[in-house]
Amino acid sequence: MIMDDKMFCYQCQETANGTGCVLKGVCGKQPQTSEYMDLLLAVVRGVSVVDSELRKAGKTTCDCVNDFVIDALFCTITNANFDDDSIAARIEKGIEIRNKLMAKADGIALPDYEELKWNGDKSQYDKAYKKVGVLRTENEDIRSLKELTVYGLKGLAAYYEHAARLGFTDKELINFTCDALATITNPNAGQEELFNLVLETGKAGVKAMAMLDEANTKSYGNPEITKVNIGVGKNPGILISGHDLHDIEDLLKQTEGTGIDVYTHGEMLPAHYYPQLKKYKHLVGNYGNAWWKQREEFSSFNGPVVFTTNCIVPPLANANYKERMFTMNSTGFPGCKHIETGSDGHKDFTEVIEAARHSNAPTEIEHGEILGGFAHNQVLELADKIVEAVKNGDIKKFVVMAGCDGRMKSRNYYTDFAKALPKDAVILTAGCAKYKYNKLELGDINGIPRVLDAGQCNDSYSLAVIAMKLQEVFGLDDINKLPIAYNIAWYEQKAVIVLLALLSLGVKNIHIGPSLPAFLSANVAKVLVEQFGIAGITTVEDDLKIFGM
């Protein structure tokens, strides 16, 4: 990196040249926004250090830490927030919380870290050395391990926030997050300590995903096998994107009986699988595909679009839908209206509904149905049938193809891979990676669909539960002896925590693509290869041979 680079970010798969964005984010993030995010993360680290030191001293901290740390981490995930003003407001809030904690720490010898001195004055931000940015750590391997943990914590925060909105929280996860951030803030933390912290982050990720699974299923029932309409009706509609089920429930309740239809987009597709959400008759279908196609699809939708979480693609200056875009929670985009959460924990969608009333019905871009709803409870109900198919040799391999979709042409590999799989292989999927193959006619095996969609990216937990149950059924002493191959696509930080969670469960030989993370230094990547068999992808033909198919 040279001194006059405007920013440095390499947290997503599409990072420039496979090394890091230094002029502008490939995601659309501007240099100043990146700088604000660096500052916010520095304040989060400062808050975490003081919180951790207070607890070590046996003193109480502050409940305000919980929401702030989780929201701030989520806010900095790729494609979540592009609004400098909202990020700056979080910086100010964080400094206020940190100073409040430091007052409570009177008499405790706090570490002499840059993050504890930072007062939010941007004029003191040294661009040449990036004192609080990613490159503040000079040693490449130490930096790699620290960022791997940070990105895992960002993914954990996303899942935690969804669960918290449904009333499920875990103070131990908050404490772990703060302690982990305090550890990576320490300039003297060593490689062994940091590598162990990466693995501990994976364990915390499993706990967070399990909590969210419980929150979703207790709130909305266990997902059911469901055919989802991908055509359109004649009524005006509201398109809801992102991952937050609490928000779509609020929207469905408030639009019931209005003559307005609700459509899901991207990662919100699995809302159709939950009994307590699919009961709303005006939840009529899913519109479009994965997040990266939204510019063309939002233009033809005609009605308002609601972002509950990340996956925003900055609209072009002449986009016909920007004025009907609404953000909420940790998301934000300049010029778009933001819906705040009320004191009762719910959102008022009145303005969105009014915009829909004056909109035309969506323009149809495709028609038909797609099948989903194969979370762990539903699949385990089919366990006898699946086990019989495996024992008979009708199913020879399960292939986990969970993760993220993206716009790079290299991701067509996953469509080609799905098409090339032998007819005795079943795909287990979760996340928006499924859009690369969930509309293909791949058939079934003895009535078992060859694509089993568990749901959102966080529902990768379901795939782990299924694998552990199959291990138990077949009486195996090692989960890696199952006929399961892992060929996972990644894009952003929620995929990172899924990967770390799988590693913590003992899963080995995971292939990730379309490229390995830029934030893995050569030495860190070497350790992951040697200890866990992590590998990239090559060609469809060669990878099928590697997976024994």
N, C-alpha and C positions, 0 to 999 in steps of 0.2 A: 504493500500500500504506500502511496506517496502522500506527502504532507497536505496537498491541496485537494484531496478527495473530499467530496461534500458529505459523505456518510459512509457507514459500513454496516451491512446487514447480510447475514447468510443463513437465516433460520429456516427458509423454505427450500423446496426441491428445485424451484425454478430460478434460484439466485443466479445473477449474471455470470456468464462464462464458467459456471460451476464452481466459482470461488467466492463471490460476494458482490453485492450491489454497492457501488461507490458513487454513482452519479444520481441515480433515481432508482427506486425499487421497481423490479419487474412487475410487482403486484400493483403498482401505481402510487406507492408511498413516496411523498416528496421528501427531499433532504431535511427540511425543517421539522416535518412530522417525525422522521426517524430520530432526529436530535431530541425532540420532546419525549419520545418513548425511552431513549437512553436515560434522560433525566428522571423520568418517572420510575424506571426500574432501579435507579440509584437510590431514590427516596424509599422505595419498597425494601431495598436491602438495608437501609438505615433503620427503618421501622422494625424490621425483623431482628436486627442485631440487638437493639435495645429490648425488644420483647423477650428474646431468648435469654439475655443477661438478667432481666428481672425475674424470670421464672427460675433460673439457676439459683438466684439469691432467695428464693422462696417468697417473693413479693407478687402481688396480683398485677396484671397488666391492664388491658382495657378491651372490652368487647368490640370496640370500633375497629380494632386491628383486623378482625375476622373478615368483614365485608370489604375493607379497603384492600387488603393484600390480594384476596381472590379476584376482585373486580379489576384491579390494576394489572395483574398478570394476564387476565382474560382480554383486557383492553388492548394489549400489545401483541396478541396473536395475529398472524398473517390475515389480511383482508377483513379485520374487524373494525378498526376505527381509523378514519382518515381526517378527523376533525381536531385541529390543533387546539382550539379553544377548550374543548371538553377534556383533552389530555392535560392541558395546562391547569385546569380546575382541579384535576386529580392530583397534580404535583403539589399545589397549594394545600389541599386537604391532607396529603401525606405528610408534608412538613409540619403542619399543625399537630397531627397525631404523634409524629416522632418527637417533637419538642415537649409535648404533654407527657410522653413516656419518659423522656430524659429527666424531666422534673421529678418524676416518681423514683428515678434511679439515683437521686441525690445520695452520695455516699458510696455508690458502687463505681469501681474503676472501669469505665467503659473503654473499649479498644480505640486506638487513635486511627480511625479509618476515614477516608475521604467522604464516604457516604454519610457519616455523622456530622461532617462540617458543612455539607452542601446546604446553601440557604435558598436555592431556587433562582438565583440571579444568573440569567443566561449570559450576561456580559463576562462572567468569570469562567465560562465553559471553554476550555482550551481545545480548539479544533485540532491543533497539531498533534496532541498526544492523546486525545479522547480519554481524558482522565476518568470519566464514569461510563464510557461506552464499552463495547465488546472488546476493543483492542487495548483496554487498560491493562490486561494481563499479557505480558510479553512472551512468556513461554508457551509455545504452540500447543503442547500436550496438556498442560495445566488449563489453558484457555478452553481447549476442546472438551475436557471433562466437566469444567464448570458450565459451559454453554449447554452441553448435553443434559445436565441436571436442570438448568433453567428452563429449557424447552420442554422437558418432561413435566416440570412443575406448572408450566403454562397450560399444558393439556389437562393435567390434574385439576387445575383451577376451573377450567371450563366445565368439566363434569361435576365438580363440587357445586358450582353455582347453580346448575340445573336442579340438582338434588335439593339444595337449600331452599329454592323457591317453592318446592313441594313440602317443605317442613322437615327435611332430613339433613342433619348436620352432624359433625364429628369433630370435637375440639382437638382430639389427638392428631387428626390430619392437618388442622391449622397449625398446631405446634410443630409438627414435622416440617411443614412448609417453611415456617419461619426459621427453624433451626437449620434447615438445609441452606436457606438463603444466607444465614449468618455464617455458615461454614464456607460458602464460596466467596463471601466478602473478605475473608481472611487471606491476605496476600501470602501467608506462610503455609497455607494448606498444601499437603503433599499429594503425590499421585495416588498412592495406595488409599489414603483416606478419601480422596475424591472419587476413585473408582468404586469403592464400597458404597459411597453416597449415591452413585448412579444406580446401583442395584437396589439400594433401599428405596430410592424413588420409584422404581418399578413395583416394589411390594406395596407402597402407598397407593400407586396407581390402581392395582388390583382392588384394594379396599375402597377406593373412591368409585370405581366402576360398579362394584358390587352394591354400594350404597345407592347409586343412581338407579341401578336395575331394580332394587327394592322400592325406591321412591316411585318410579314409573309404574311398576306392576301393582303396587298397593293403591296407587291413585287411579289408575286407568284399566286395571286388569291385565292378564297375561296376553301378549300378542297372539292373534289367531291367523290361520291361513286365510288370506284375503286376496281377491282379484280387484285391482285398482284401475278405474277408468282413466284413460289418458286422452280422451276426447274432451269436448266442451258442450255446455248447455246454452240455452238462449238467454239466461239471466245475466245481469252484470255480475262481476266477480271481484273478489279480493284474493290476491296471491300472497301466501305467507311462506317465507323462506327461513332457513336457519335450523335450529335444533330444539328450541325450548317448547316443551309440551304444555307447560303451564300457560304460556302466552296463547297458543292456539286454542286451548280450552276457553280462555277469556273471550277470544274472538268469536268462537262458535256460539257461545252463550249469548253474546250481544248481537249477533247477526241472525239468530233464530227468528223466523217469522217475518223477516224484512224483505224477502224476495231476492236477497243477495246470496250468491253462491260463494263458497270458500274452496280454493284450490291450494294444494301444497306444491312446493317447488324444492328441488334438490334434496337436502338431508331431512326435510320435513315429511317426505313421502311415508315413512313408517308410522306417522300418526294414524294412518288408515287402518293399521293392524290392531289398535287398542280398542277393546269393546266399548269403553266409556267415551271414546272420541268418535268412533265410526257410527255410533247410534244417531249422530246428527245427520239428518238426511241431506242437508245443504252442504255437507262436506262431499263434494261431488266428484273429485278426481285429482290427479296430479298433472301439472302443466309443465312440459318441458323436460329438461335433462339436468345434468350436473351444473354446478355454480358457474363454470367458465363460459357457458353459452347464454348467460342472462342478458347481455346487451341486445341480441336479436329477439330473444323470447319475451323479454319484458316489453319491448316495443310493440309486439303483436298481442300482448295480453289485454291491453286497453284500460284495465282498471288499476287501482292502487296496489302497490307492492310493499309488504311489511318485512323488515329484516329483524329477526329476533336475536340473531347471533352473527358470528363471522361468516364469510363467504361473499362479501361485497366486491364486485368488480366496479371500479370507478366509472360512472357513465360518461360517455363522450359529451362534449360541450353542447352539441345539438341534439342530444337524446330527447325523445318525446316523452320519457317517463320519469325524468328526474324530479319534476314537480309533484309527482304522485308517489315518490319514494318516502317511506317512513322508517326511521331507525329506533332502536330501544336498547335497554340494558347496556352492555359494554360496547355496543356499536355506535358509529357516528360517521357522518359525511357532511362536509360543508354545504350549506344551502338546503339540506333536507330537514324535514320536520322530525323532531325527536319526541317520542312518547315516554314520559316518565312513569315510574311505578308509583302508585298511590300509597298512602299511609296504611291502607288495608292489604297491601301486597299485590293488588290487581292493577290492570291498566284500563284506561278509558279509550275505547276505539271509536268514539263518536265521530271524530274528524275523518277517520279512514272510511267509516260507513257512509258518511255524507259524500265523500269523493266518489265512492262506488256508485252511489245513486245517479250520479251525473256521467257515468261511464258507459260505453258500449260493451256488449258481451265480448268475451275473448274471441280472438280469431283462431280457428282450429289449425293446428300445425301437425297433428297426427291423430290417429284414432286406434282404438283397441283396448287391451287390458294387459297389465303386468301382474305377476304373482309374487306375493311376499308374506311375511308373518312367521318366519321360521326361527323364532327365538328359542332359547334352550327348553322352555317348558313345552312348547309345541313339538319340537324335534324329539324330545324324550318320550312324548306320547307315541311317537312312531318308532321308538327304540327297537321293539321286537322285530318290526318289519325291516328296519335297517340292518340289524344284526343278522337276520336270516339272509338278507341279500349279500352281506359280506361273506358269511359262511358258505353260501352257495357259489360264490365267485361272480355274482352278478354285479356287485360293486367291488372294484379292486383298489380304488384310490379315492380319497377325499382331498381336495385341493382348496386350501384357505386362500382366497383372493380378496381379502378385505382391504380397507384403506381408502385412499383418496383418488379422485379423478383430476385431470388437469388438461391444459390446452396444448401441450407440446405434442408434436406428431409422434414422438417416440412412444407415447402412451397407447398408440394403436396396437402395440405389442400385446396388450392385455386382451383386446378383442380377438386378435389372431390366435393367441394362446388358448382362449376359451373355445374357439372354433376347432382348434387342432387337437383338443383333448380326446382321448379314446372314449368310446360310448359307455364304458364301464366306470367312468370317473364322475364324481359329484363335486360341484363347486359350493363351498361354504363362504358366504360373503357378508359384509356389513360395511357401511359407509358409502360414500358416493362413487367409489371405484366400480360399483355394480352397474353404473350407467354405461360402462364399456361393453356389457354383454347381457344385461337383464331383459333386453328386447329381442334377443336372438331366439330362434326356434331350436333349442337344444334337446327337447324331448324329456323323457323320464325313464326311470328304471323301476319296473314293477310298481308303477304308480307314484314313485318318489321322484319329484322334479329334480332335474340335474343342476338347477341353480336354487340353492336354499338361502334366501335373504333374511338375515337375522334382524336387520334394521339399520340404525345410525352407526357412526364410527364408534361411539361409546358401547354399542351392543356387540363389539368384538369380544366383550366379556362373555356373551352367550356362547361364542365359538369355543372359548376356553372351557366353559362349563360342559359343553357337549363333548369335547375331547377328554376331559377328566372322567366323565361318565362312561364313555366308551372304553377308556383304559380300565375302569372298574369292571365293566361287563365282560371284557375279554380276559380279565385276570392278569393284566400285564404289570410288571414292576417298574416300567419306565414309559412315560408318556410318548417318548420318541420312538417306541416300537410300534405305535399305531400306523396304519396305512394312510398317513396324512402328510401332505407336502404343503409348505408355506411359501406362497409367491405373492408378496404383498406390495401394493403400490402406496407410496407416501407422498404427501405434499407439505403438510404443516405440522404444528406442534402436538395436536391431538393424536396424530399418527405416531409421534415419538413416544408418548406415554403408553400407547398400546404396545409398541415394540418392547419397551422396557418392562411392561407388565408380563408379556409372554416370556421374556428372558428370566424374570423372577420366578415364574412357574416351572422353569426347567426346560422349556421348549428350545430345541436347537435346530440348526441348519435352516434358518429363515433366510429367504432370498427377498431383497427389497430393491425397488426400482422406481422409475426408470434409471435413476442414478443414485449413487451413494451420497449421503449428506456431506455438504461442503464443510460442515463444522466438525467432522471427524478427522483428526490429524492422522497421518500415516501410522504413527505408533499406536494410537488408540484404536484405529480400525484393525490393526494387526492383532491386538489383544482380543477384540471381539470375534475375529475370525478364528483365532486359536482356541478360545474358551467356549465359544457358542456356535461356531460354524456359520457366522453371518456371511452372506455373499450377495453380490449384485446379480443382475440378469444379463443374459447374453442374447442368443437368438432363440426363437420358439423351438426350432428343431433340436438344438443342443440342450436347452433347458428341459425339454420333455425327456431326453435321455438321462440327464442328471437326476430327475425325479423318478426315474425307473418306469417310464411310460412309453 
